[in-house]
Amino acid sequence: MRSRPPAAADAFFCEHAMPDFVSSRQTMLLYLKARIPFISVRTDERDRALDLFRQLAPHLNIPIYFHTLSQGTRDIATNRVVNEDRSVAGALDFASQQIVQRQNLTFVLTETQDLADDTPTSRQLLDVAASATERGGAIVVITTSPIWARLQRQGMSLALDPPNEDEMRAIIEECLAPYRGGLPIEWRDAELSEAAAILAGVTRIEAENAIATLLAKGSITAADLTELTKVKDRIFSDISGLERVKIAQGEVSVGGLSGLRAWLEKQRPLLTMDLRERGLRPPRGVLLVGVPGCGKSLSAKAIADSWNLPLYRLDLSNIHGQYLGQSEGRLKDALATADRVAPCVLWIDEIEKGLAGTSGGDGGTSSRIVGHFLYWLQEGRARVFVVSTANDISKLPPELFRRGRFDELFFVDLPTAPERREIITLYLQKHLLRKFEDALVDDLVELSEGFAGSDLQAAVAEAARDAVLKGDDAIDADYLRRVFRNVVPLSKTNPEAIDGIRAWGRERAVPASGVAAPQPDGQPRARRAVLV
């Protein structure tokens, strides 16, 4: 018969604010003391899981054996070989024999396969677990795969997540300690905390490899934090569910939107600060709504570029599958991946297309997708800064606008005259490679009343293409004026839709330009402002 567990775990494991490894270790201690017959440990880090059992062994006073395909079965405390048969079937036969003969034995299997379904290995494990139930034994499986439901119901499961920030900082300090005094190492408390925040989510060996790569240069500087982000990005270069967006140097330039840019400048340091002591989460992101072509999508790229963070794009409209539960599973996988690659910028373009259709007709799939996305947005604590854009506000679920989902809701309006001047000057220098007289720029600003940012870019790009074909001398002031006169902006081709968007934005969102758009009577509407 199984012995009853004690009322509480040893004081050795009772710690406040325990990092994930310590919390997992305490949970496993309780499972083993309770003599749970079957335990699955879900992790990508076999060696880290075995370290957990090595630390537990002295406090349990019971034999713990572990099996690998390369070494057979060994005693975890002494590393002595107890069974030379290296096969999984041989290890299970040995475990079954020993459990029948002796009480309170624990066997840890590290390389089992084919456990997700009803297979010979699953059946053999089920039989061994049944024997363990009678003799106080325990069979532990370390795996990355799901477990056959009938087998899993015989026991308990435990997820050993990658090192959290506390653990990661200890790992980094452990890696750097032998080199302090011998190599120039500039990282102090602030840099160590930021490095830990960057590497949180990778395995211990991946973190050690990343730090070793930096040490190989012969020094550790503050600038290496940017390089650390790139190293982590390379680790997850082949992730599924998200599209990695590459941004070439100098590709992204944003004119105007001074209110949005000032707000973002304040948020950047908070993204990697440790805010847990104050019960705060890192900045969650922004929802940008407004007129098409005015820089919403470009802002997502600009944020990632200026913050030196990787940019990933999630297309919600492409996650829908034809089978029940497939869409929700794809979304969960994509969001879990985003959490793991954090810190990063997650760009969700035209979010209304992915969250539309909640009224029914699809078996409730859309409602479940919205619910899961809003829950992740509200409760997530990973350093994922979400930049969502929307053109058709009427299709967005009202729950999305609730405080706590996004940190702020910005309205991106048609650019004002000063913003058009900034944008035109930026594109003239970028595409035509020269500066024009202020009088010409004044004329172009006046001619571009009602233009979106994309209209301004298209006009200058057209002139630039002719400059390539005809030569720069062919592009004079009169030519540029003609190009701008020939542009018919969206605000004139579809004025009703644009007016509706602008009316919504004036009432419900913070102006991304930093100033409120004037009303039809010429008076700006009173509105809340962002504190910067």
C-alpha positions as CSV (number, residue, x, y, z in Angstrom):
1,M,0.0,0.0,0.0
2,R,1.2,3.5,-0.6
3,S,2.4,5.5,2.3
4,R,0.5,8.8,3.1
5,P,2.3,12.1,2.3
6,P,3.3,14.4,5.1
7,A,1.3,17.5,5.8
8,A,3.8,19.8,4.3
9,A,7.0,19.8,2.3
10,D,10.4,20.2,3.8
11,A,11.4,23.7,4.9
12,F,14.2,23.5,2.3
13,F,11.7,23.9,-0.4
14,C,9.5,26.7,1.2
15,E,10.7,29.9,-0.5
16,H,8.9,33.1,-1.3
17,A,8.6,34.3,-5.0
18,M,10.0,31.0,-6.2
19,P,11.4,30.9,-9.7
20,D,9.8,28.3,-12.0
21,F,12.4,25.6,-11.4
22,V,12.0,25.8,-7.6
23,S,8.3,25.7,-7.9
24,S,8.4,22.7,-10.2
25,R,10.8,21.0,-7.8
26,Q,8.4,21.5,-4.9
27,T,5.5,20.1,-6.9
28,M,7.6,17.1,-7.9
29,L,8.5,16.6,-4.3
30,L,4.9,16.4,-3.3
31,Y,4.1,14.0,-6.2
32,L,7.0,11.6,-5.2
33,K,6.1,11.7,-1.5
34,A,2.5,11.0,-2.4
35,R,3.8,8.1,-4.5
36,I,1.9,9.0,-7.6
37,P,2.4,5.9,-9.8
38,F,2.8,7.7,-13.1
39,I,4.2,11.2,-13.7
40,S,4.8,13.0,-17.0
41,V,7.3,15.9,-17.1
42,R,6.8,18.1,-20.2
43,T,10.0,19.9,-21.1
44,D,12.6,20.4,-23.9
45,E,15.4,20.3,-21.3
46,R,16.1,16.7,-20.3
47,D,19.3,17.5,-18.4
48,R,17.5,20.3,-16.4
49,A,14.8,17.8,-15.5
50,L,17.3,15.3,-14.3
51,D,18.9,18.0,-12.2
52,L,15.6,18.4,-10.5
53,F,15.6,14.7,-9.5
54,R,19.2,14.9,-8.4
55,Q,18.3,17.7,-6.0
56,L,15.3,15.8,-4.7
57,A,17.1,12.5,-4.1
58,P,18.9,13.4,-0.8
59,H,15.6,14.7,0.7
60,L,13.5,11.7,-0.1
61,N,15.7,8.8,1.1
62,I,14.3,6.5,-1.6
63,P,16.1,5.1,-4.7
64,I,15.7,7.0,-7.9
65,Y,16.9,5.5,-11.1
66,F,17.1,7.1,-14.6
67,H,17.3,5.6,-18.1
68,T,18.9,6.9,-21.2
69,L,19.5,5.1,-24.5
70,S,23.2,5.8,-24.4
71,Q,23.9,4.7,-20.8
72,G,21.1,2.2,-19.8
73,T,19.6,2.6,-16.3
74,R,21.7,4.3,-13.5
75,D,21.3,5.3,-9.9
76,I,20.8,9.1,-10.0
77,A,22.6,9.6,-6.7
78,T,25.8,7.6,-7.5
79,N,25.6,7.4,-11.3
80,R,26.2,3.6,-10.9
81,V,24.8,1.4,-13.6
82,V,22.1,-0.9,-12.4
83,N,20.9,-2.3,-15.7
84,E,22.9,-2.4,-18.9
85,D,20.0,-3.0,-21.3
86,R,19.8,0.4,-23.1
87,S,16.4,-0.2,-24.8
88,V,13.2,1.4,-23.5
89,A,11.5,-2.0,-23.4
90,G,14.5,-3.4,-21.4
91,A,14.3,-0.5,-19.0
92,L,10.6,-1.1,-18.5
93,D,11.1,-4.8,-18.0
94,F,13.7,-4.1,-15.3
95,A,11.5,-1.5,-13.6
96,S,8.6,-3.9,-13.6
97,Q,10.7,-6.6,-12.0
98,Q,12.2,-4.3,-9.3
99,I,8.9,-2.7,-8.4
100,V,7.4,-6.1,-7.7
101,Q,10.3,-7.0,-5.5
102,R,10.9,-3.7,-3.7
103,Q,8.8,-0.9,-2.4
104,N,9.0,2.9,-3.1
105,L,11.2,2.7,-6.2
106,T,11.2,5.6,-8.7
107,F,12.2,5.2,-12.3
108,V,12.8,8.1,-14.6
109,L,12.6,7.4,-18.4
110,T,14.2,10.2,-20.6
111,E,13.8,8.9,-24.1
112,T,10.5,7.2,-24.6
113,Q,8.7,7.4,-28.0
114,D,5.1,6.8,-29.3
115,L,3.3,7.7,-26.1
116,A,0.6,9.9,-27.6
117,D,-1.6,6.9,-28.6
118,D,-2.4,3.4,-27.7
119,T,0.9,1.8,-28.7
120,P,2.9,-1.2,-27.3
121,T,5.1,1.2,-25.3
122,S,2.1,3.0,-23.9
123,R,0.5,-0.4,-22.9
124,Q,3.7,-1.5,-21.2
125,L,4.0,1.7,-19.3
126,L,0.3,1.3,-18.2
127,D,1.1,-2.2,-16.9
128,V,4.2,-1.0,-15.0
129,A,2.1,2.0,-13.5
130,A,-0.5,-0.5,-12.3
131,S,2.2,-2.5,-10.5
132,A,3.7,0.8,-9.1
133,T,0.2,1.6,-7.6
134,E,0.3,-1.6,-5.5
135,R,4.0,-1.3,-4.4
136,G,4.4,2.5,-3.8
137,G,6.5,2.8,-7.0
138,A,6.6,5.7,-9.4
139,I,7.3,5.8,-13.1
140,V,8.3,9.3,-14.5
141,V,8.5,10.1,-18.2
142,I,10.4,13.1,-19.5
143,T,8.9,14.0,-22.8
144,T,8.0,16.8,-25.3
145,S,5.0,15.0,-26.6
146,P,1.4,14.4,-25.4
147,I,0.6,11.3,-23.4
148,W,-2.1,8.7,-24.2
149,A,-5.1,9.8,-22.2
150,R,-5.7,6.5,-20.5
151,L,-2.1,6.4,-19.3
152,Q,-2.0,10.0,-18.2
153,R,-5.2,9.4,-16.1
154,Q,-3.1,7.0,-13.9
155,G,-1.1,9.9,-12.5
156,M,-0.2,13.5,-12.7
157,S,1.7,15.8,-15.1
158,L,4.2,18.7,-14.6
159,A,5.4,21.3,-17.1
160,L,9.0,22.4,-16.6
161,D,9.1,25.7,-18.4
162,P,12.3,27.3,-19.6
163,P,14.2,29.4,-17.1
164,N,12.3,32.6,-16.0
165,E,14.0,35.9,-15.5
166,D,15.3,35.1,-12.0
167,E,16.8,31.8,-13.1
168,M,18.1,33.3,-16.3
169,R,19.9,36.1,-14.4
170,A,21.6,33.5,-12.2
171,I,22.6,31.5,-15.3
172,I,24.1,34.6,-16.9
173,E,26.0,35.6,-13.7
174,E,27.3,32.0,-13.5
175,C,28.6,32.2,-17.1
176,L,30.3,35.6,-16.6
177,A,31.8,34.9,-13.1
178,P,34.9,33.1,-14.3
179,Y,35.8,35.9,-16.7
180,R,35.3,38.9,-14.4
181,G,38.7,40.5,-13.7
182,G,40.1,38.8,-16.8
183,L,37.9,40.3,-19.5
184,P,36.3,43.8,-19.7
185,I,32.7,43.1,-18.6
186,E,30.5,46.2,-18.4
187,W,27.3,44.5,-17.4
188,R,26.1,45.5,-13.9
189,D,22.7,45.2,-12.3
190,A,20.7,47.0,-14.9
191,E,22.3,45.3,-17.8
192,L,22.1,41.9,-16.2
193,S,18.4,42.3,-15.6
194,E,17.8,43.4,-19.2
195,A,19.9,40.5,-20.5
196,A,17.8,38.1,-18.3
197,A,14.6,39.7,-19.7
198,I,15.8,39.2,-23.3
199,L,16.8,35.6,-22.8
200,A,13.8,34.5,-20.8
201,G,12.1,31.8,-22.8
202,V,15.1,30.0,-24.2
203,T,16.6,26.9,-22.6
204,R,19.6,26.9,-20.3
205,I,22.0,25.5,-22.9
206,E,20.8,28.1,-25.5
207,A,21.4,30.9,-23.0
208,E,24.8,29.5,-22.2
209,N,25.6,29.3,-25.9
210,A,24.5,32.9,-26.4
211,I,26.6,34.3,-23.6
212,A,29.6,32.2,-24.8
213,T,29.2,33.8,-28.2
214,L,29.5,37.2,-26.7
215,L,32.5,36.2,-24.5
216,A,34.3,35.0,-27.6
217,K,34.7,38.6,-28.7
218,G,36.9,39.2,-25.7
219,S,34.6,41.7,-23.9
220,I,31.0,42.3,-22.8
221,T,29.7,45.8,-23.4
222,A,26.3,47.5,-23.0
223,A,25.9,47.4,-26.8
224,D,26.0,43.6,-26.6
225,L,22.4,43.7,-25.3
226,T,21.3,44.5,-28.9
227,E,23.4,41.6,-30.2
228,L,21.8,39.3,-27.5
229,T,18.4,40.1,-29.0
230,K,19.7,39.1,-32.5
231,V,21.2,35.9,-31.1
232,K,17.8,35.0,-29.6
233,D,16.1,35.9,-32.8
234,R,18.4,33.4,-34.7
235,I,17.5,30.7,-32.2
236,F,13.8,31.1,-33.2
237,S,14.4,31.7,-36.9
238,D,12.3,28.8,-38.0
239,I,9.3,29.3,-35.8
240,S,5.8,28.3,-37.0
241,G,2.6,30.4,-36.8
242,L,4.3,33.7,-37.1
243,E,6.0,35.5,-40.0
244,R,9.3,37.1,-39.3
245,V,9.4,40.5,-40.8
246,K,12.9,41.6,-41.9
247,I,13.6,45.4,-41.8
248,A,16.5,46.7,-43.9
249,Q,18.6,49.5,-42.4
250,G,17.2,52.9,-43.4
251,E,14.1,51.3,-44.8
252,V,11.6,52.7,-42.3
253,S,11.0,56.4,-41.9
254,V,7.9,57.9,-40.3
255,G,6.9,61.5,-40.6
256,G,4.4,63.2,-38.3
257,L,2.5,61.2,-35.6
258,S,4.4,63.2,-32.9
259,G,1.9,62.2,-30.2
260,L,2.3,58.5,-30.8
261,R,6.1,58.8,-31.0
262,A,6.3,60.7,-27.7
263,W,4.2,58.1,-26.0
264,L,6.3,55.2,-27.4
265,E,9.5,56.8,-26.3
266,K,8.2,56.7,-22.7
267,Q,7.2,53.0,-23.0
268,R,10.4,51.6,-24.4
269,P,12.4,51.4,-21.1
270,L,9.5,49.9,-19.3
271,L,9.4,46.9,-21.7
272,T,12.6,45.4,-20.2
273,M,12.3,46.7,-16.6
274,D,11.4,44.4,-13.8
275,L,8.0,45.7,-12.7
276,R,6.8,42.7,-10.6
277,E,7.6,44.4,-7.3
278,R,5.0,47.0,-8.1
279,G,2.5,44.5,-9.5
280,L,2.7,45.9,-13.0
281,R,3.0,44.2,-16.3
282,P,5.3,45.3,-19.2
283,P,3.7,47.6,-21.8
284,R,1.2,45.5,-23.8
285,G,0.8,47.5,-26.9
286,V,-1.3,49.9,-28.9
287,L,-4.3,49.7,-31.2
288,L,-4.0,52.1,-34.2
289,V,-7.2,53.0,-36.0
290,G,-7.8,55.5,-38.7
291,V,-7.6,56.5,-42.3
292,P,-5.9,53.9,-44.6
293,G,-2.5,54.9,-45.9
294,C,-1.6,57.2,-43.0
295,G,1.2,55.2,-41.4
296,K,-0.4,52.6,-39.2
297,S,1.4,49.6,-40.6
298,L,4.6,51.6,-41.1
299,S,4.5,52.5,-37.4
300,A,4.8,48.8,-36.4
301,K,8.0,48.5,-38.4
302,A,9.3,51.8,-37.1
303,I,8.7,50.7,-33.5
304,A,10.6,47.4,-33.9
305,D,13.4,49.2,-35.8
306,S,13.9,52.0,-33.2
307,W,13.6,49.7,-30.3
308,N,16.0,47.1,-31.8
309,L,13.5,44.3,-31.4
310,P,12.5,41.6,-33.8
311,L,9.2,42.1,-35.6
312,Y,6.8,39.2,-36.1
313,R,3.5,39.5,-38.0
314,L,0.4,37.5,-37.1
315,D,-2.2,37.3,-39.8
316,L,-5.4,36.4,-37.9
317,S,-7.3,35.9,-41.2
318,N,-5.0,32.9,-42.1
319,I,-5.4,30.9,-38.9
320,H,-8.9,29.6,-39.7
321,G,-8.9,25.9,-40.4
322,Q,-11.6,23.6,-41.7
323,Y,-11.7,21.2,-38.8
324,L,-13.3,21.7,-35.3
325,G,-10.8,23.3,-33.0
326,Q,-8.1,23.8,-35.6
327,S,-8.4,27.6,-35.7
328,E,-8.2,27.9,-32.0
329,G,-5.2,25.6,-31.8
330,R,-3.4,27.6,-34.5
331,L,-4.0,30.8,-32.6
332,K,-2.8,29.4,-29.3
333,D,0.4,28.0,-30.9
334,A,1.1,31.4,-32.6
335,L,0.6,33.4,-29.4
336,A,2.6,30.9,-27.3
337,T,5.4,31.3,-29.8
338,A,5.2,35.0,-29.5
339,D,5.5,34.7,-25.7
340,R,8.6,32.5,-26.2
341,V,10.4,34.8,-28.6
342,A,9.8,37.9,-26.3
343,P,10.9,40.6,-26.1
344,C,9.5,41.4,-29.5
345,V,7.0,43.5,-31.4
346,L,4.0,41.5,-32.6
347,W,2.3,43.2,-35.6
348,I,-1.4,42.3,-36.2
349,D,-2.4,44.2,-39.4
350,E,-6.0,44.9,-40.2
351,I,-7.1,43.1,-37.0
352,E,-10.8,43.5,-37.9
353,K,-10.5,40.9,-40.7
354,G,-9.4,38.2,-38.2
355,L,-11.8,39.1,-35.5
356,A,-14.9,39.6,-37.6
357,G,-17.8,37.2,-37.9
358,T,-18.6,36.8,-34.2
359,S,-22.3,36.9,-34.8
360,G,-22.4,33.2,-35.6
361,G,-22.6,30.9,-38.6
362,D,-19.2,29.2,-38.0
363,G,-20.1,27.0,-35.0
364,G,-18.8,29.6,-32.6
365,T,-15.2,29.4,-33.8
366,S,-14.9,33.2,-34.3
367,S,-16.2,33.8,-30.8
368,R,-13.8,31.4,-29.3
369,I,-10.9,32.9,-31.2
370,V,-11.9,36.4,-30.0
371,G,-12.2,35.1,-26.4
372,H,-8.8,33.4,-26.4
373,F,-7.1,36.4,-28.0
374,L,-8.6,38.9,-25.6
375,Y,-7.7,36.6,-22.6
376,W,-4.1,36.4,-23.8
377,L,-4.0,40.2,-24.4
378,Q,-5.4,40.9,-20.9
379,E,-3.6,38.3,-18.8
380,G,-0.3,37.8,-20.7
381,R,2.9,38.8,-18.9
382,A,5.5,38.1,-21.6
383,R,7.3,41.1,-23.0
384,V,5.4,41.1,-26.3
385,F,4.5,44.6,-27.5
386,V,1.4,44.3,-29.7
387,V,0.8,46.8,-32.5
388,S,-2.6,46.2,-34.0
389,T,-4.0,48.2,-36.9
390,A,-7.6,48.6,-38.1
391,N,-9.3,50.5,-40.9
392,D,-13.0,49.3,-40.5
393,I,-13.7,50.0,-36.8
394,S,-17.3,48.8,-37.1
395,K,-16.2,45.2,-37.5
396,L,-14.2,45.2,-34.2
397,P,-15.7,43.6,-31.1
398,P,-16.5,46.2,-28.5
399,E,-14.6,44.2,-25.9
400,L,-11.4,45.0,-27.7
401,F,-11.6,48.7,-26.6
402,R,-11.8,47.9,-22.9
403,R,-9.0,49.3,-20.8
404,G,-6.4,46.7,-19.9
405,R,-6.4,45.1,-23.3
406,F,-4.2,47.6,-25.1
407,D,-2.3,50.3,-23.2
408,E,-3.7,53.0,-25.6
409,L,-5.9,53.6,-28.5
410,F,-4.6,56.0,-31.1
411,F,-6.4,57.6,-34.0
412,V,-4.2,58.1,-37.1
413,D,-5.8,60.9,-39.1
414,L,-4.9,62.5,-42.4
415,P,-1.7,64.4,-41.9
416,T,-1.9,68.1,-41.0
417,A,0.0,70.7,-43.0
418,P,3.1,70.6,-40.7
419,E,3.0,66.8,-40.9
420,R,2.7,66.9,-44.7
421,R,5.7,69.2,-44.8
422,E,7.8,66.7,-42.7
423,I,6.6,63.7,-44.8
424,I,7.2,65.4,-48.2
425,T,10.7,66.6,-47.1
426,L,11.5,63.1,-45.9
427,Y,10.5,61.4,-49.2
428,L,12.1,64.1,-51.4
429,Q,15.5,63.4,-49.7
430,K,15.0,59.7,-49.7
431,H,13.8,59.2,-53.3
432,L,15.1,62.2,-55.2
433,L,18.4,62.4,-53.1
434,R,18.3,66.2,-52.9
435,K,16.8,69.1,-51.0
436,F,14.4,71.5,-52.7
437,E,13.6,75.1,-52.0
438,D,11.2,75.9,-49.2
439,A,8.9,77.8,-51.6
440,L,8.3,74.6,-53.6
441,V,7.7,72.5,-50.5
442,D,5.2,75.1,-49.4
443,D,3.3,74.7,-52.7
444,L,3.4,70.9,-52.4
445,V,2.0,71.1,-48.9
446,E,-0.9,73.3,-50.2
447,L,-1.5,71.0,-53.2
448,S,-1.6,67.9,-51.0
449,E,-4.5,68.9,-48.8
450,G,-6.5,65.7,-48.1
451,F,-3.6,63.4,-49.0
452,A,-2.7,60.4,-46.9
453,G,0.9,59.5,-46.2
454,S,0.8,56.8,-48.9
455,D,-0.5,59.4,-51.4
456,L,2.5,61.7,-50.6
457,Q,4.9,58.7,-51.0
458,A,3.4,57.6,-54.3
459,A,3.6,61.1,-55.8
460,V,7.3,61.5,-54.9
461,A,8.1,57.9,-56.0
462,E,6.5,58.6,-59.4
463,A,8.9,61.6,-59.8
464,A,11.8,59.5,-58.6
465,R,11.1,56.8,-61.3
466,D,11.1,59.5,-64.0
467,A,14.4,60.8,-62.5
468,V,15.9,57.4,-63.0
469,L,14.7,57.2,-66.6
470,K,15.1,60.8,-67.8
471,G,17.8,62.1,-65.4
472,D,17.6,64.3,-62.3
473,D,17.6,67.5,-64.2
474,A,14.2,66.7,-65.7
475,I,12.6,66.8,-62.3
476,D,12.1,70.5,-61.7
477,A,9.7,72.4,-59.5
478,D,7.0,72.6,-62.2
479,Y,7.2,68.9,-62.8
480,L,6.6,68.1,-59.1
481,R,3.7,70.5,-58.9
482,R,2.1,68.7,-61.9
483,V,2.6,65.3,-60.3
484,F,0.9,66.4,-57.1
485,R,-2.0,68.0,-59.0
486,N,-2.6,64.7,-60.8
487,V,-3.0,62.7,-57.6
488,V,-6.6,62.0,-56.6
489,P,-6.4,60.9,-52.9
490,L,-8.7,58.4,-51.2
491,S,-10.3,61.2,-49.2
492,K,-11.8,62.4,-52.5
493,T,-12.5,59.0,-54.2
494,N,-14.3,57.6,-51.1
495,P,-15.2,60.6,-49.0
496,E,-18.1,59.1,-47.2
497,A,-16.0,56.2,-45.8
498,I,-13.2,58.5,-44.8
499,D,-15.5,61.0,-43.1
500,G,-17.1,58.1,-41.1
501,I,-13.6,56.9,-39.9
502,R,-12.6,60.5,-38.9
503,A,-15.8,61.1,-37.0
504,W,-15.3,57.9,-35.0
505,G,-11.7,58.8,-34.3
506,R,-12.4,62.3,-33.1
507,E,-14.8,60.9,-30.4
508,R,-13.1,57.8,-29.1
509,A,-9.3,57.8,-29.6
510,V,-6.2,59.8,-28.8
511,P,-4.8,61.7,-31.8
512,A,-1.5,60.1,-33.0
513,S,-0.4,63.5,-34.3
514,G,-0.5,64.9,-30.8
515,V,-3.3,67.5,-31.7
516,A,-7.0,67.0,-32.1
517,A,-8.4,67.3,-35.6
518,P,-10.6,70.3,-36.1
519,Q,-14.4,69.9,-36.3
520,P,-16.4,70.9,-39.3
521,D,-17.0,74.3,-37.7
522,G,-13.2,74.8,-37.4
523,Q,-13.0,74.3,-33.6
524,P,-11.0,71.5,-32.2
525,R,-13.0,69.0,-30.0
526,A,-12.0,68.7,-26.4
527,R,-10.5,65.2,-25.8
528,R,-8.3,63.4,-23.4
529,A,-4.6,63.6,-24.1
530,V,-1.7,61.2,-23.4
531,L,0.6,62.1,-20.6
532,V,4.2,62.2,-21.9
